[in-house]
């Protein structure tokens, strides 16, 4: 017998909307539930002012709209869409909530995001000739509200939504289901899960090629081209160029002889100068939010890897005693001369410094069982890099007497011959763990830079040749004027250049 749900289950989504928008959003959800094969019927219940859902498996669910009892403690125009599974088997609950949690953003919410991303949202004004009208676009960008503004701008630049594909990385973002719902229900854009990456790539190529078009890849982590070049080499000619946002993505394509141009926003002067602090601040902020009862002031911390320089600065500003380890001797010297404790041996540094907090910014197995054994009791490992590759989690699991899933907090490992270690967020990047990471205004410049790269690739700028094009990337970003616009927005108020 299938297991029955013993208590009502509730999924609530807070939205910002006018009353009319909120009612329409809820009614639209009820209509999608009614169209689901797992729902037998949906009826409006006047008494409870809710949509009553009779499920095909015999259970019952309900959808209702509410407003905060204490309006002063909530955002302006806040509403709450509440889906309740009242009775039935657990499989029916899962099917019910799979529909209920997919709520597109309201026009009010999108308008707010547009205002927060002035550079990205105005790209169509920069290129009114719709330069992307003749291509398809395949994107693997983080599923946050800022991404939706980039998508809106790409559509305004001419991309047909039928020729756009988005890969959902399946990170636990704050609004991942809502982003997917907005792409699918508001724009009709194909969304594929990371676990089905190859199938999604193949389907995109087939669909866009049938329209007589080629595609640009806009990637954040080197997901697409390694699969194409390794598993679908005959399809590589479909793509005219790659725009990459992260250094981990650059590392993933470094081993290939790229047959197309790479526009490297990841390595650009623009991204390096402006975004690193924001990422570091978000990583530390989210770590502290997950551990509000811990006291880190005066405690020892260790930071590993390239963007670790900024993370170390943020931790030092939080009054932690910070050590830095980097395999690159130049960055190690820079960290030493800035006053951080450093060392050439990671094990020696861990053993002498005894950090309770380790933040990894390398991207591939920077810290494993041998190092974890040297940590003090109740230590924390935190990743800032793609997926769960930063720490040797398999080693930690094999070397533990007990492994405990701590839910949203992460995974605890009681090492057989060492301390208890908590890997926050299960080793996934902490700056995206149920969070929006960078503020929209911080992310704006980099997102606009991705679009600059796509336009340059489509226009066939002669400076972009197969392989890496860092010098050309820096030139094209400078020529685009987006950095000038950023300075006008956030630079000196007088425009005189003086602070």
N, C-alpha and C positions, 0 to 999 in steps of 0.2 A: 504493500500500500504506500502511495506517495505521502510524504510527511506533510501534515497540515500545519498552518500557521496558528500558533496558540494565542497570540496577542495581535491587535491591529498594528500594521506597519505604516509609517508615514514618510513621505518625501515632500519637502517644502522648498520652493524656489522663490527668493525675493526678487522682485522686478521693480524698476522705476518706470512709471507710465501714468498717463492720464487715466481717469476712471474708464473712459470708453475704450482706450487701448487695452487695458487690463481685462475688461470683459470680453473683448474680441479675442485676445490671446487665450483665455480660458475656454471660450466656445470653440476655438480652432483646435485646441487640445482634445476637447470632447469629440469633435468630428473625426480626428485622427484615431482616437481610441475606438470609435464606432466602426471605422474602416479596417481595424486590425482583425486578423483571423482569430485572435485569442479572446475577442470580446463578442458576446452574442448580441447585446443591445445596450444602448445608452439612452437614458431618459432624464429629463429635467424634473427634479423633485422640488416642488414649490415650498413645501414645509421647511426643508433643511437648506433651501437655496443652494443646491448642489446638483451635480450631474451624477446620477446613479448608474454604475456600470455593472451589468450582469455578464460574467465571464463564461467563456465557452466550456471551461473545465468545471463549472459549477460554483465558483467563488463569487465574491462581490467586491467591487472597488467604488471609490467615490472621488470626485474632483470638485473643489470649492475654491472660491476667491475670498480672501480676507484682507483687512487693513490693520495696521498696528493699533493696539489699544492705547499706547502712549505715543502719540504722533511726534512729540518733542524729542523722543529718543530714537527716532527713525529718520531715514533720508526723506527729503521732500518727494512727494508723489510715490511713496513706497506702497507696494501691494505684495501680497503673498499668495502664490498659487499652491494649494495643498492637495496632494494626491494621497488617499488613504486606502490601503488594502485591508478590508474588514474581515474577510474570512476566505478560506480556500487553501489549496496546496501551495507549497513554496514555489514550485515551477510556474504556477499561474501568477504568483506575486512578481516573480522576476520578469515575466513577459509584460505584465501590467506596467511596472515601473520603467521598463526599457522604452516604452512610449512616453510615459508621463514626464520623464526627466528631460526630454528633448524639446525644450521651449526656445524658439527663436528670440532674439533681442527685439525690444520694442523700438519704434521710431525715436522715442525720447532718449533711449539709451544710446542708440547709434549716433544721434545728433550730438550728444555729449562727447562721445569718443572722437567724432570728427573735429570738434572744437579743440580737443586735447592733442590732435595730430595735424597741425596746420600745414606742415611741409608735405606730408604724405597725401593729405586730403585734397591738396591743390595741384597735384601733378598734372591733371588734365589741362589746367590753364597754361602750364609750361609747354605742353605739346598738344595743341588743339587739333592737329592733323591725324590723331588716333594711330600712332605708329605701330601699335601691337595688334591691329585688326587682322593681319594676315598670318598669325601664329597661334598655336596652342601653348598653354602654360601648365607645367606640372610643379606643384609646390609641396614642400615639407617644412612649413614654418610653424612655430609654436602656436597652439590654439588658445589665443587670448583675444581680448577685445580689439587690441591694436591691429591684429592680423586682419580682422574684418574690414577695417578702414583701408588697408593695403589692397584687399580684394576688390573693394568698391572702386578704388582708383585704377586698378588694372582693367576692370570692366569699362571704366570711363575712357581709358586709353585705347580701347578697341577690342579687347579680348572677348570673344563670344563665350558666355558661361558654359555652353555645350562643349567647348573645347578646352575647358579648364578641369584639372583634377587636383584634389588635395589629399595628401596622405596624413592621416591622424596618427601621431606618434604614440598615442595611448598613454601619455603621461597623465598623472592625476592633477591636471590644472584646476583652477578654481571654477572655470566655466566651460570645461571641455565639451560637455553634452550640448550646451546652448550654442556654442560655436558651430558644432557639427549640424545642429538643427537649422541654424541660420543659413549656412551654406546650402543645405539641401532644400529647405522649404521656402526660403526667400529668393534664392538665385537658381536653383536647379543644378547646382554644381555637384559633380561626382566626388564622393568622399570614400576613401578606402582606408582600412586599418593597417597599421604597421605590420601586423602578423600576416597580412595578405599583400605585402609590398610588391613582390614580383607580379602577381596576378593583376594588381592595380596598374603597374607600369605597362604591362602588355595590353591591357584593355584600353588605356589611354592612347597608346601608339596606334592601335587599330582604329579607334574612333576618330582621332585627329587626322590620321593619314587618309581615311575615307573622304575627308573634306578637302583633300589636296594640300594639307598644311604640314609644316614641321613645328617643332616645339622648343621652348626655352625651359630649362630646369632652374627653379629658384629653391635652393636647398639650405637647410640649417642642420648640419651634422653629417654630410657626406652619405646620405642614404641611397640616392637614386643611381648615380653614375657607376659606382662599384658593381651594383647588381647588373646594370646594362652591359658594362664592359666584360664582366666575368661570366655572366649567364646568358646574355642576349647580344653577343657581339655583332650579329647580323643586323640588329635594329639600331645600332649606335648612330647611323647616318640620319636617323629621324630627328636628332637633336642638333640645333645650330649653336648652342652655347650653354654654359653653366654659370649661374651666379651663386656663390657660396658665402654664407654668413659667419661660419665658425672655423676656428683653427683646427678643431678636431675633424671637421669635414675636409679641410685641406690635407691633413695627414692621411685620411682614408683614400684619397685619390692620388697621393704622391707616388705610389708604386705602379701606377698605370701610365702608359704612353697615351696621353689624352689626344684624341683626334679632333677635338673642338676647343674653342677658346674658354678659358676660365677667368671670369671677372671676380676678383678676390676682395670682396668687401671685408672679409674676415681679417686680412692682413693690411688693410688700408690704414693710412695715417689718420683718417677721419675716425674710424672705429676705435683704433688704439688709444687715441687721445681723449675721447669723450665717453665711451661706454664702459670701460673697465671699472671705474669707480662705482658706477651705478650697479653693475653686476655684483661687485664685492659687497656693497652696502646691502643689497637685497638678500644675498646669501646669509650674511651675519644677522640681519633683521629677522629673517624667517627662522633661523636657528634659535634665536632668543625667544621668539614667539612660541615655538614648540616646547621650549624648556623654561617656562616663566618662573618656576620655583628654584632654579639653579642660581648659584652665585658664581659668576665667572671673573669678576674683578679680582685682580691679584693672582689668578690662576695661570697655569702654563698652557700655552697653545702652540701648535705646530702647523705650518702652512706649507703645502707642497705644490710646485709647478708654476707655470708662466703667469697667469693672472693672480697668482698668490701674492704678488707684490702689493697689489691694492688691498687684498683681503687682510694681509698682515698689518697694513696701515690702519684699517678700520678696527681690527681687534685691539691694536695698541691704543687707539682712541677710546676703547672701552676698558682701558686700564688692565689689559692682560699682558702677561710676560710672553713675548712672541719669539719663536724660533722659525727659521725658514730653511727649507732644503730644496735644492734645484740641481738637476743633473747638468744644467748649462752653467759653466763656470763664470761666464760674464754676469749672468743674473745673480749668481751666488755672491760674487764680489760686490755688486751693487747693493744687495740686501745687507751684507756685512757693513758696508760703509754708511748705510743709513741707520745703523745701530742695532740691527736684529742679530740674535744669536744664530750662528750658522755652523755647518760642518760638512766635510766631504763624505762621511759615512752616515747613512740614515739610521742604522741601528745604534751607533754610538750617540747620535744626537737624541734619539728617543730615550735611550737608557740614562743619559745625563740630565736631560731637561724634564722628563716625566710629564708630558703634556696630557691634560684631561680632555682637551679638545683638539682633534686633528681635522683639518679641512684640506681635502684633496682637490687640486685644480690641474691635474695632469691629463687625465682622459683614458688611462689604461693601467690598471693594476699597480697603482703607486704605493700600496700599503697592504701587507698580507699578514699571515699568521705569525711569522717570525718577529715582525715589528709589534704586532698587537700584544704579544706575550710580555712585552717590556713596559706596557702602559700601566698607570696606577689604577686602583679599583674605580668603578663607575666612570668609565671614560666614554667619549663620544666620537664617532667617525661621521664626517659630513662631506658629501660630494657636491661639486658645482658643475660637473661636466656631464656630457650626454649619456643617457640611459644609466645602467648600473654597472659600468665598466671600471669605475675608479678604484674600487677595492677588490681584493681577491676573496670574494664572498664564499666561494666554494671551499677555500682553505679554512676560513673562519668556521664554516659549518662542520667540516670534517674534524676540526680540532676542538670542538665544543662538546660538553656533556649535555647541555640543554640549549635549544634554540627556541625562542619565543616570539611569536608575531604580536607586536604591540599596537596593531591597528595603524591609525594615522601617524603615530609617533615613529614607527620603524620596526626594526628587528633586534632583539637582544641575543647576545651570544655569551654564554658562560663557558669560558675557555677551560679546557681540562687541566692545564698547568699554567693558568694565568688569570687575569682579571675578568670581570664582567664588562662587556663592551656593547654599547647601543649604537647601531648604525641607523642614523636618522633617515626617515623617508625610504627605508629599505635600500639605501644606496643610490636612489634616483637623485637627479639634480635638485638640491634643496631650494634654489631660487624659483623653481616652478612647482614645488610641492604644495598643491592646493592653494596656489597663490598666483598673482599676476606678474611677479618678478618686478621688472623695471616699470616705473610710472610711464604712462603713455607719452608724455612730453620728452622723457629721456630716450624712449625707443624710436621716436619720430624720425630722427635724422638717419638712423641705420636702415629703417624700413624704406624711406625715400631713396636711400642709396641702392637698395636692391632693385627698385624700379628703374633707376638710372642705368644700372647694369643691363637690365633686360632690354631697354630701349636701344642702348649702344650696340648690343649683340644683334638685335633685329635689323638695325640700320646698317650693319656690316662695317662698322668703323675699322679702317685699315690697320689701326694700331693693335687690334685684338686678333691675335694669331692662335692657332692650336697650342694648348699648353697654358702655363701660368702667364699672367699679364699684369703683374703687380704695378709696375711703373705706369702702364697705360691706365690701370684702374685709378690710381691716384690722380693722374692728369684729367681723366674724364669726370671724376667726382668733383674736382676743383672747378672745371669748366662748366659744370651743370648749374652752379650757383646755389646749391642747396646749403652749403656750409656758410656762404655769405648771408643767406636768409636766416639761418640758425643764429648767426651772430647778431643780426638786426633784431631778432626776437628776444634774445637772452643776453646780449652784450650791454655795453654802457648805454644808459638811457639817453644821453645827449648825442650819441653817435660820433663823439669826438675821439674815441679810442682811449679816453682816460677814465679810470675807475672812480 
